[in-house]
Amino acid sequence: MVVDRMVPGRARRWPAYVMALLFLGYAAGKAVFAAQARLGFPGGPPVSAAEAAGYFMAPAPAQWLAAATGVLGACVALVTVAPTGLRVPRAVLLPVLVLMLAAVAGGAGIMILDGFVGIGVGWRWYHGVLGLVVIGLSAELLRSYLVRTSRT
């Protein structure tokens, strides 16, 4: 078994595995709230009934869709390190990874801003720290994929 080392310019597998676990945790949290027909996330700020009523979708389908995106994100993360995933053309997977990084950075950015500055959502400072970590992991996942699939 080859162990990834913290060497710049080398592809690392562990960010893909950690991101897959985080995406599955996200999906599980969203599934719990979908079963309860609630918006939000376990451990996150509560969503008032007025906010939920004004949401563009009913809470249960919105949360089930969010849970599905979590499972999809986990699959994409694992594809970057799976031997069969290396058969996926780079031109196909790279835009997906960039879009995934942008989506993760958007959600994590809200957690960071609210956690450290306070924009009124209700995230705490430790959510902001988690947001920074998740952005870093997503960026490392993309960087490792680029290194792994480069033609050198």
C-alpha positions in Angstrom: 0.0 0.0 0.0 1.3 3.4 -1.0 1.0 6.1 1.6 0.5 9.7 0.3 3.2 12.0 1.6 2.8 15.7 2.2 5.1 16.6 -0.7 4.1 19.5 -2.9 3.4 18.5 -6.5 2.3 15.0 -5.5 -1.3 13.8 -5.7 -2.9 12.9 -2.4 -5.8 10.5 -2.0 -6.8 11.4 1.5 -8.6 14.7 0.6 -10.9 12.7 -1.7 -11.8 10.3 1.1 -12.3 13.0 3.7 -14.5 15.0 1.3 -16.5 11.9 0.5 -17.1 11.4 4.2 -18.1 15.0 4.6 -20.5 14.9 1.7 -22.1 11.7 3.1 -22.4 13.4 6.4 -24.1 16.4 4.7 -26.4 14.0 2.9 -27.3 12.2 6.1 -28.1 15.5 7.9 -30.2 16.7 5.0 -32.1 13.3 4.9 -32.9 13.6 8.6 -34.3 17.0 8.1 -36.1 15.9 4.9 -37.8 13.1 6.9 -39.0 15.8 9.4 -39.9 18.2 6.5 -37.6 20.9 8.0 -35.2 23.3 6.4 -31.7 23.7 7.8 -29.1 21.2 9.0 -28.6 19.4 12.3 -26.2 21.5 14.4 -26.8 24.6 12.3 -28.9 27.6 12.9 -32.7 27.1 13.2 -34.9 28.1 10.2 -38.0 29.8 11.4 -41.4 28.7 10.2 -41.8 32.1 8.4 -38.6 31.5 6.5 -39.6 27.9 5.6 -43.0 29.1 4.4 -41.4 31.7 2.1 -38.9 29.2 0.6 -39.2 28.5 -3.1 -39.8 24.7 -2.5 -41.5 22.6 0.1 -38.9 21.7 2.8 -39.0 17.9 2.3 -38.3 17.8 -1.4 -35.7 20.6 -1.1 -33.9 18.6 1.6 -34.1 15.3 -0.4 -32.6 17.1 -3.3 -29.8 18.4 -1.1 -29.2 14.9 0.3 -28.9 13.7 -3.3 -26.3 16.3 -4.1 -24.4 15.2 -1.0 -24.3 11.6 -2.3 -23.4 12.8 -5.8 -20.5 14.9 -4.3 -19.2 11.9 -2.4 -19.3 9.8 -5.6 -17.4 12.5 -7.6 -14.8 12.8 -4.9 -14.2 9.1 -4.9 -14.0 9.0 -8.7 -11.0 11.2 -8.6 -9.0 8.5 -6.8 -10.6 5.3 -8.1 -8.7 3.4 -10.8 -11.8 3.4 -13.0 -12.2 7.1 -12.4 -9.0 7.8 -14.2 -10.6 6.5 -17.4 -13.1 9.4 -17.2 -11.8 12.0 -19.6 -10.2 15.0 -17.8 -12.3 17.4 -20.0 -15.4 15.8 -18.4 -14.4 15.6 -14.8 -12.4 18.8 -14.4 -15.4 21.1 -15.0 -17.4 19.0 -12.6 -14.7 19.4 -9.9 -14.4 23.2 -10.5 -18.2 23.5 -10.2 -18.1 21.4 -7.0 -15.4 23.6 -5.6 -17.4 26.7 -6.4 -20.6 25.3 -4.8 -18.7 24.2 -1.7 -16.9 27.5 -1.4 -20.3 29.3 -1.8 -21.9 27.4 1.1 -18.8 27.5 3.2 -18.3 31.2 2.5 -21.7 31.9 4.0 -20.7 29.9 7.1 -17.3 31.8 7.3 -18.9 35.2 6.9 -21.6 34.6 9.4 -19.4 32.7 11.8 -16.7 35.4 11.9 -18.5 38.6 10.9 -22.2 37.9 11.6 -24.6 38.4 8.7 -27.6 37.2 10.6 -27.9 33.6 9.6 -26.8 32.1 12.9 -23.6 30.2 12.2 -21.0 30.3 14.9 -17.2 30.8 14.8 -16.6 27.1 14.8 -18.8 26.7 11.7 -16.6 29.4 10.1 -13.5 27.3 10.9 -15.1 24.3 9.4 -15.9 26.3 6.3 -12.3 27.2 5.9 -11.2 23.6 6.3 -13.8 22.4 3.8 -12.7 24.9 1.2 -9.1 23.9 1.7 -10.0 20.2 1.3 -11.9 20.9 -1.8 -9.1 22.9 -3.3 -6.6 20.1 -2.4 -8.9 17.5 -4.0 -8.9 19.5 -7.2 -5.1 20.1 -7.1 -4.5 16.4 -6.5 -6.7 15.4 -9.4 -4.8 17.8 -11.6 -1.5 16.4 -10.5 -2.7 12.8 -10.9 -4.0 13.4 -14.4 -1.2 15.6 -15.7 0.7 14.5 -18.8 4.2 14.7 -17.4 
